[in-house]
Amino acid sequence: GDLAFPMLYAPELLRSEFASRVADMKNSVANRNNAQASCAGHFIESHIDEAYDGDWVHVDMAGPDSKDERATGYGVALVLGLLGAPGFC
């Protein structure tokens, strides 16, 4: 698969990023310098039904998707590798 780095995931530290005066949470982080990939994972997790008993994964691959206006294909091998990993599915 593609090279990847595990990100910090501490929802209790990220909740304030989604504070909103008009909604339960906003779909954008307050601080763009904060861990945006981790915040995106928290946003997704916040919308998964509490009764859901399965696993889930957030792969943030928007950054390295192109180079010099050409697609890199980044993420395809990563996802296929994850799906084929023992115990993943």
C-alpha positions as CSV (number, residue, x, y, z in Angstrom):
1,G,0.0,0.0,0.0
2,D,0.9,3.7,0.1
3,L,2.9,5.1,2.9
4,A,0.8,6.5,5.7
5,F,1.2,7.9,9.2
6,P,-1.2,7.3,12.0
7,M,-2.7,10.6,13.2
8,L,-3.5,11.7,16.8
9,Y,-7.2,10.9,17.5
10,A,-8.4,12.5,20.7
11,P,-12.0,13.6,20.2
12,E,-12.1,15.2,23.6
13,L,-9.5,17.6,22.5
14,L,-11.2,18.4,19.1
15,R,-14.8,19.0,20.1
16,S,-14.3,22.8,20.6
17,E,-13.2,23.0,16.9
18,F,-16.8,22.4,15.9
19,A,-18.6,24.8,18.2
20,S,-21.5,26.6,16.5
21,R,-23.9,29.2,17.7
22,V,-26.7,27.9,15.4
23,A,-26.1,24.1,15.0
24,D,-25.0,21.1,17.0
25,M,-21.7,21.3,15.2
26,K,-20.3,23.1,12.2
27,N,-18.7,21.3,9.2
28,S,-15.4,23.2,9.5
29,V,-12.6,23.5,12.0
30,A,-12.2,26.8,13.9
31,N,-8.4,26.7,13.5
32,R,-7.0,25.7,10.1
33,N,-3.6,25.0,11.7
34,N,-5.2,22.3,14.0
35,A,-5.2,18.6,13.1
36,Q,-7.6,18.9,10.2
37,A,-7.5,15.2,9.3
38,S,-8.2,14.1,12.9
39,C,-11.0,16.7,13.1
40,A,-12.5,15.3,9.9
41,G,-12.4,11.8,11.5
42,H,-14.2,13.2,14.6
43,F,-16.8,14.9,12.4
44,I,-17.5,11.6,10.6
45,E,-17.6,9.6,13.9
46,S,-20.1,12.2,15.3
47,H,-22.6,11.2,12.6
48,I,-22.4,7.4,13.0
49,D,-25.4,6.0,14.8
50,E,-24.5,5.0,18.4
51,A,-26.2,1.6,17.7
52,Y,-23.7,0.9,14.9
53,D,-21.5,-2.0,16.1
54,G,-19.0,-2.2,13.3
55,D,-15.6,-0.7,12.6
56,W,-14.9,2.4,10.5
57,V,-11.9,4.2,9.2
58,H,-11.2,7.7,7.9
59,V,-8.5,8.0,5.3
60,D,-7.6,11.6,4.6
61,M,-6.0,11.6,1.1
62,A,-7.0,14.9,-0.4
63,G,-3.5,16.5,-0.2
64,P,-1.3,14.1,-2.3
65,D,-3.9,13.4,-5.0
66,S,-2.1,15.3,-7.8
67,K,1.3,16.5,-8.9
68,D,2.0,18.8,-11.8
69,E,-1.7,18.6,-12.8
70,R,-1.6,14.8,-13.1
71,A,-3.3,12.3,-10.7
72,T,-0.9,10.4,-8.5
73,G,-3.3,7.5,-7.7
74,Y,-2.4,8.0,-4.1
75,G,-4.8,6.1,-1.8
76,V,-5.9,3.4,-4.1
77,A,-3.1,1.0,-3.0
78,L,-3.7,2.1,0.6
79,V,-7.4,1.3,0.6
80,L,-6.9,-2.0,-1.3
81,G,-4.2,-3.0,1.2
82,L,-6.5,-2.2,4.1
83,L,-9.4,-4.1,2.7
84,G,-7.1,-7.1,2.2
85,A,-5.5,-6.9,5.6
86,P,-6.2,-9.8,8.0
87,G,-8.9,-8.8,10.5
88,F,-9.7,-5.5,8.8
89,C,-13.1,-6.5,7.4
